[in-house]
Amino acid sequence: MRDKIKLNSFAVELRRDWDLNPYSPIDLFSIVLSKLPDLTILFYPMSDSTSGMCIKNINGIRINESKEKTDSSNDDYCEDMIICINSNMSKGRQRFTLAHELYHLLFEDDKKDIIICETSNDDDSEIEANIFASYLIMTYEGLERYAKTNDLTEWTLEEIIRAEQYFQISHHAMLFRLREHEFITLDRCKELRSVQIGYNAKINGFSDDLYTPSSKSEKYFSLGKYIRLVEKVFNDHKISSGKRDELLLDAFRSDLTYKFF
């Protein structure tokens, strides 16, 4: 199993590859869709025991048709990837799930075609993906620097919420990291897990969006490559407008078929 130092280095290196510094919060969904053009993200209600899943290399797509098929250059192919996220979980947890699935897709040594991530699964692969996700959203260096620049000697609930809002990290993931860095005790961690975090965020002047599930209109939704491909084949006159609408409805994008703005 990879240790935490290695997993943090993966997170820092990925940020560097994406021209992001290791200290600041990131808009993970926008960054991922920008940097991984072959990715489709699907939001779908799942059981409480399932956080998400990912599918790698659904089909190979030849980018440069002028090359011979015997040419196996990596530049000649792209790989379709799908990440499915449980929309019943909080927005903070959905961000964590996205980062978790990225580990399976980008850093897993033994890449399986389909990986379903159960919240109760504690095998090495899932533990590594959880640690990586935590570090990608908030690196070790990022949390240390945040504590130093804000002169935090005591992590009150208000300060914890402020940090969660800054890094856009879920409450449980934040508590895990604070305990790991020995900023709070185990007993304090257990105590803070039971607070009504959404309510406490609101009375401290923040939105509770980070702690709530997707809205009804976003329970079934999709982003990324699939949408672009449908538009491309339609604009290339390869499918009819009716087929375009059918494909978009399959991807839960009625907003694009009926043009709700």
C-alpha positions, 0 to 999 in steps of 0.5 A, a space after each residue: 500500500 502506498 504511504 501518505 507521503 507518496 499519495 500527497 506527492 501524487 496530489 501535488 504533482 497533479 496540481 502542478 501538471 494542471 498549473 495549480 499551486 499546492 496551497 489554494 482551493 480548487 474548483 475541482 469539477 471545472 478543472 477536471 472537465 477542462 484538463 480531461 477532455 475524454 471524461 464524462 461525469 454522471 450524477 445519479 442517485 445511488 444507495 447510501 452505501 455507494 459513493 460513486 463508480 468509474 469506467 475507464 476505456 469504454 472504447 478507443 477512439 482514433 483521433 488522427 484517421 490519416 495514421 495507419 492502424 498499425 501505429 500504436 502511438 499514444 497520441 493516436 488514441 483517446 480513452 473515454 472515461 466515465 465517473 458516476 457520482 451519487 447525487 444523494 450525497 452532499 456537495 462536499 462529498 461529491 467533490 471528494 468522490 470525484 477526487 477519489 475516482 480520479 485516483 482510480 483512473 489516473 494513478 491505480 497500478 491495477 486498473 480495472 475496467 469498472 470500479 464501484 466504490 462502496 463506503 464500507 470497502 476498506 481494501 488498500 485501493 479504496 483507502 489509497 483513493 480516499 487519502 489521495 482525494 483528501 490531499 488533492 482537495 486540500 494538500 498537506 502543505 495547503 492545510 499547514 499554510 492555512 493554519 499558519 497564515 490564519 494564526 490558528 492555535 485553537 480550532 473552534 467549530 467556527 474556524 473549522 467551518 471557515 476552513 471547510 468553506 475555503 477549501 470546499 471540503 466535506 465536514 468529515 474529510 476536514 475533521 479527519 485531516 485535522 485529527 491527522 495533523 494533530 490539530 484536534 484530539 480524537 475525542 474532539 473529533 468525535 464530538 464535532 462529527 455529531 454537530 448539525 453542520 449545515 445549520 452551524 454553517 448558516 448561523 456563522 454566515 455561510 451557505 449550507 450548499 456544501 453540506 446538502 445533496 444535489 437539488 431535484 433538478 440536478 439529481 440526474 445530470 451529466 457533464 463533459 465529453 458525451 454532451 460535446 460528442 452529441 452536439 458535434 455529430 448533430 452539427 456535422 449532420 450525422 444525426 437528426 434533431 430528434 436523435 440529438 434530443 433522444 441522446 441528450 435526454 438519455 444523459 438527463 439533459 432536458 435543459 438542452 433539448 427543451 432549451 430551458 434557460 
